[in-house]
Amino acid sequence: MTRVSEKAVQRTAAVPAVAAFDVAVARVERVGANFQRITFSGACLNGFGVAGPLLDLRIKVIIPADGRPCPDIGALMQGGGESAGWYQQWLGLEPDERGSMRTYTVRDFRAHEAEPEIDVDFVLHFDDDGTGGPASQWAAKAAPGDRVCLIGPNVAAAQCTTAGSCGGIEWSPGLAQHVLLVGDETAVPAICAILESLPAHVGGDAFLEVSDPADIQEVSTASSVRITWLARGAREHGELLDQAVRTAVRVPGWVSLAKYFVPGTAGARTRNGTPGTPGARTRNGQAGVGAPGSPGGTSALAGPEPEEVDIDRTILWETPQRLEASVLEATPNPGRLPGSQPFYAWIAGEAALVRGLRRYLVRDVGIDRKQVAFMGYWRKGRSELA
Ligand SMILES: Cc1cc2nc3c(=O)[nH]c(=O)nc-3n(C[C@H](O)[C@H](O)[C@H](O)COP(=O)(O)OP(=O)(O)OC[C@H]3O[C@@H](n4cnc5c(N)ncnc54)[C@H](O)[C@@H]3O)c2cc1C
């Protein structure tokens, strides 16, 4: 369970929203066939956090280049002047001094201890030749005492008063009581942390695809969200998740969507009525994937075609908050805003998988984009930039 500091914190607009934390590896634990949990500690983490649960909070991890110390990001931030200054300065360093910056999720944060701790679950992934990206390679060999730099929310910053304003949290269900959570292994830490924070009155489905049955984790939730783990084995990445969502979100089906849709999209058509998902396993003893309801919608109504995103050049990142900002900019009377609807979906993982589900949910099912966060966490065949 993600815990936050109960200490009284003086927040001020005078300090930047993010800070650098030089931390050491305290423990390394294999928590699945392909998950390496690294616990970072350091007194500086007393300055880390936001007010409230950390949910899907993302941080940056600077992996030092082989045999080199981590660059002093704190010093770059102090000397940076304008807000983007430190990043440009860091990019300007020689590659063997700079190291690599990667994005990860805080799986847990224990602020109460004398020495606060952060857990990050690294997916270990390897190419055919046994190598992987810098972060995965580093995590595979990490040992107590190794040092990295984390960049995350500054608990003293005024922006970190609420989860939504700190900039690293996307989970924002508003009043929704019916949720859909979908992710591959890179999103498992975020989905587990979100599930742990959900109250009893929230229901829906969570689908988590992992490579191996030994990657399935225990996750506790007070909610009635049905948790389904999908072990991929030799199947294509994302195949099981795609099938699971198409099976669960049928119209009419998973939830009485007509009741929840914005006017004009109720009765949206569905593309297929796929059979139950092989390999699916629910953790809370409920029935497997497959929703009640009559098979296949018949109406010709569906949602708009979402704009194409070139996932090899840009990051697919479409969240209600971003849409809200652009809608508010474009029209003074945008109608129903995010947060006012009883259904919310959060989808993250490999970008092609997320793009396919975006098309299905928005265009084929007709779900309002203001109800869904679509996030390409990584792209097959591409390193995260920097
Ligand atoms: C908001 C956010 C939160 C994230 N949280 C987590 C998290 O908690 N845990 C986690 O493990 N990842 C997480 N990720 C994904 C992680 O940032 C990427 O997987 C990252 O590319 C890993 O860096 P790397 O140095 O190991 O590989 P890179 O150098 O970035 O990539 C090298 C090669 O490996 C491939 N690759 C990258 N990741 C994977 C993978 N998972 N499986 C197979 N091949 C891969 C790339 O396509 C590329 O070909 C998150 C991403 C985002 C945007």
The ligand as an SDF file (V2000), in Angstrom:
LIG
                    3D

 53 58  0  0  0  0  0  0  0  0999 V2000
    4.8190    6.8190  -17.0980 C   0  0  0  0  0  0  0  0  0  0  0  0
    5.6540    5.5460  -17.3010 C   0  0  0  0  0  0  0  0  0  0  0  0
    5.7870    4.6670  -16.2460 C   0  0  0  0  0  0  0  0  0  0  0  0
    6.5480    3.4810  -16.4100 C   0  0  0  0  0  0  0  0  0  0  0  0
    6.6830    2.6210  -15.3510 N   0  0  0  0  0  0  0  0  0  0  0  0
    7.4350    1.4930  -15.4920 C   0  0  0  0  0  0  0  0  0  0  0  0
    7.6530    0.6110  -14.3770 C   0  0  0  0  0  0  0  0  0  0  0  0
    7.2270    0.8760  -13.2390 O   0  0  0  0  0  0  0  0  0  0  0  0
    8.3990   -0.5120  -14.5890 N   0  0  0  0  0  0  0  0  0  0  0  0
    8.9440   -0.7920  -15.8280 C   0  0  0  0  0  0  0  0  0  0  0  0
    9.6220   -1.8170  -15.9700 O   0  0  0  0  0  0  0  0  0  0  0  0
    8.7600    0.0240  -16.8920 N   0  0  0  0  0  0  0  0  0  0  0  0
    8.0480    1.1650  -16.7460 C   0  0  0  0  0  0  0  0  0  0  0  0
    7.8800    2.0210  -17.8100 N   0  0  0  0  0  0  0  0  0  0  0  0
    8.4420    1.6140  -19.1110 C   0  0  0  0  0  0  0  0  0  0  0  0
    9.9300    1.9050  -19.2070 C   0  0  0  0  0  0  0  0  0  0  0  0
   10.1530    3.2970  -19.1050 O   0  0  0  0  0  0  0  0  0  0  0  0
   10.4370    1.4120  -20.5690 C   0  0  0  0  0  0  0  0  0  0  0  0
   10.2560    0.0250  -20.6800 O   0  0  0  0  0  0  0  0  0  0  0  0
   11.8920    1.7890  -20.8470 C   0  0  0  0  0  0  0  0  0  0  0  0
   12.0580    1.7590  -22.2380 O   0  0  0  0  0  0  0  0  0  0  0  0
   12.9030    0.8540  -20.2140 C   0  0  0  0  0  0  0  0  0  0  0  0
   14.1960    1.3670  -20.4670 O   0  0  0  0  0  0  0  0  0  0  0  0
   15.4230    0.4530  -20.8970 P   0  0  0  0  0  0  0  0  0  0  0  0
   16.6400    1.2840  -20.7200 O   0  0  0  0  0  0  0  0  0  0  0  0
   15.3640   -0.8580  -20.1620 O   0  0  0  0  0  0  0  0  0  0  0  0
   15.1630    0.1530  -22.4300 O   0  0  0  0  0  0  0  0  0  0  0  0
   15.3330    1.1860  -23.6700 P   0  0  0  0  0  0  0  0  0  0  0  0
   16.7390    1.5950  -23.8500 O   0  0  0  0  0  0  0  0  0  0  0  0
   14.3420    2.2860  -23.5320 O   0  0  0  0  0  0  0  0  0  0  0  0
   14.9160    0.2570  -24.8830 O   0  0  0  0  0  0  0  0  0  0  0  0
   15.8050   -0.7250  -25.4230 C   0  0  0  0  0  0  0  0  0  0  0  0
   15.0140   -1.7480  -26.2190 C   0  0  0  0  0  0  0  0  0  0  0  0
   14.2160   -2.4980  -25.3190 O   0  0  0  0  0  0  0  0  0  0  0  0
   12.8630   -2.4580  -25.7150 C   0  0  0  0  0  0  0  0  0  0  0  0
   12.0380   -2.4210  -24.4870 N   0  0  0  0  0  0  0  0  0  0  0  0
   11.8640   -1.4030  -23.6060 C   0  0  0  0  0  0  0  0  0  0  0  0
   11.0740   -1.7620  -22.5960 N   0  0  0  0  0  0  0  0  0  0  0  0
   10.7300   -3.0490  -22.8270 C   0  0  0  0  0  0  0  0  0  0  0  0
    9.9070   -3.9840  -22.1390 C   0  0  0  0  0  0  0  0  0  0  0  0
    9.2930   -3.6750  -20.9780 N   0  0  0  0  0  0  0  0  0  0  0  0
    9.7730   -5.2190  -22.6610 N   0  0  0  0  0  0  0  0  0  0  0  0
   10.4060   -5.5550  -23.8300 C   0  0  0  0  0  0  0  0  0  0  0  0
   11.1830   -4.7180  -24.5280 N   0  0  0  0  0  0  0  0  0  0  0  0
   11.3410   -3.4800  -24.0330 C   0  0  0  0  0  0  0  0  0  0  0  0
   12.7160   -1.1960  -26.5420 C   0  0  0  0  0  0  0  0  0  0  0  0
   11.6410   -1.3100  -27.4180 O   0  0  0  0  0  0  0  0  0  0  0  0
   14.0500   -1.1170  -27.2240 C   0  0  0  0  0  0  0  0  0  0  0  0
   14.0540   -1.9120  -28.3740 O   0  0  0  0  0  0  0  0  0  0  0  0
    7.1560    3.2010  -17.6700 C   0  0  0  0  0  0  0  0  0  0  0  0
    7.0340    4.1140  -18.7120 C   0  0  0  0  0  0  0  0  0  0  0  0
    6.2960    5.2880  -18.5320 C   0  0  0  0  0  0  0  0  0  0  0  0
    6.1830    6.2760  -19.6830 C   0  0  0  0  0  0  0  0  0  0  0  0
  1  2  1  0
  2  3  1  0
  2 52  2  0
  3  4  2  0
  4  5  1  0
  4 50  1  0
  5  6  2  0
  6  7  1  0
  6 13  1  0
  7  8  2  0
  7  9  1  0
  9 10  1  0
 10 11  2  0
 10 12  1  0
 12 13  2  0
 13 14  1  0
 14 15  1  0
 14 50  1  0
 15 16  1  0
 16 17  1  0
 16 18  1  0
 18 19  1  0
 18 20  1  0
 20 21  1  0
 20 22  1  0
 22 23  1  0
 23 24  1  0
 24 25  2  0
 24 26  1  0
 24 27  1  0
 27 28  1  0
 28 29  2  0
 28 30  1  0
 28 31  1  0
 31 32  1  0
 32 33  1  0
 33 34  1  0
 33 48  1  0
 34 35  1  0
 35 36  1  0
 35 46  1  0
 36 37  1  0
 36 45  1  0
 37 38  2  0
 38 39  1  0
 39 40  1  0
 39 45  2  0
 40 41  1  0
 40 42  2  0
 42 43  1  0
 43 44  2  0
 44 45  1  0
 46 47  1  0
 46 48  1  0
 48 49  1  0
 50 51  2  0
 51 52  1  0
 52 53  1  0
M  END
$$$$
